[in-house]
Amino acid sequence: MKEGLLEVLVGKKITIIGHDSCDIDSFISAKLLSKLLDFLNVNNEVLILDSVEEDETYKIVKENFQIDLKDYYCNFEDEKRHLFLVDHYETKHFGSVIACIDHHPNQSDIVYPYYYFRRSCSTSYLIYELMQEFGYIPNVLEMKMIILSMMVDTMGFRSEKTVAQEVIVAKSLMKKYGFSFNDLERISLCLTDISHMSVDEIIYHGVKSYNYNGKNVKSSYLQLWEEPSKEKLDIWLKALKQIVFKENIEMWVFIIFTCRYSDTYEYHIKKDRISSRIDYGRLLSRGTNIMPRIEKLFEIK
């Protein structure tokens, strides 16, 4: 993983970006990578090129790490940027992608001057591995960033994205650094507080856009403790169907995670129909389990 990294970065100013619809692992991985590049005397910056909302991610980062995501927001593009992608493997933003680190397994055909792809609890854990290779020792706050990112992305080590060996390492580090598993678990569930959210805020929560063989697909999700009422769900699904018509989307994948019962279910919203509930009976990952399956639906036969 270490081999070739400095050769790719040397002499350039590196712009580190996480994916749009910024989440914990996306931003924290970018921030940790920036710390490592500072250590290696590589000129770099962390930018958020998408809008910043005061959502769960914003609040968790600010409350736990005293970082305001708005300080990293940038509203202009620059095709001269040298981009280092973290927690995603392709981008719509201007610039030359020269490096990428991502923990999703569905991008083996992507090739950049430097890249590291491996299934992991989080991209932040891959950054931690890179830190170890270069001899960088994270401080207490940075170690909390790493472990919390791992737990957030696996719903407290509940989801199928969890890598058992990495959990052993994380728990050992918690003990070494004096972190409470229960405290971090409570934060990591990132329950979506829908009590004061509008219908639009609810159905667009965590929205991501995809292009599968020229077909526009979107996905959003809610992370709840228990299932919503049928009345609420019907309102959300009807609103999503209107958006599919309005935005001319091929499919909207609406996912609900219920942490109390460790369950995942989803609906596929198209112009002509809303699918029946697809229930998995366990916690899955949108990036690792669900959207790769959706992508296969649009493969050219």
PyMOL commands that set and color helices and strands:
alter all, ss='L'
color gray80, all
select helices_A, chain A and resi 5-9+24-39+56-65+69-72+123-134+140-153+164-177+181-188+194-196+199-203+230-247+286-297
alter helices_A, ss='H'
color red, helices_A
select strands_A, chain A and resi 14-17+44-47+82-86+96-102+114-117+208-212+215-224+251-258+263-269+278-279
alter strands_A, ss='S'
color yellow, strands_A
deselect
rebuild
show_as cartoon
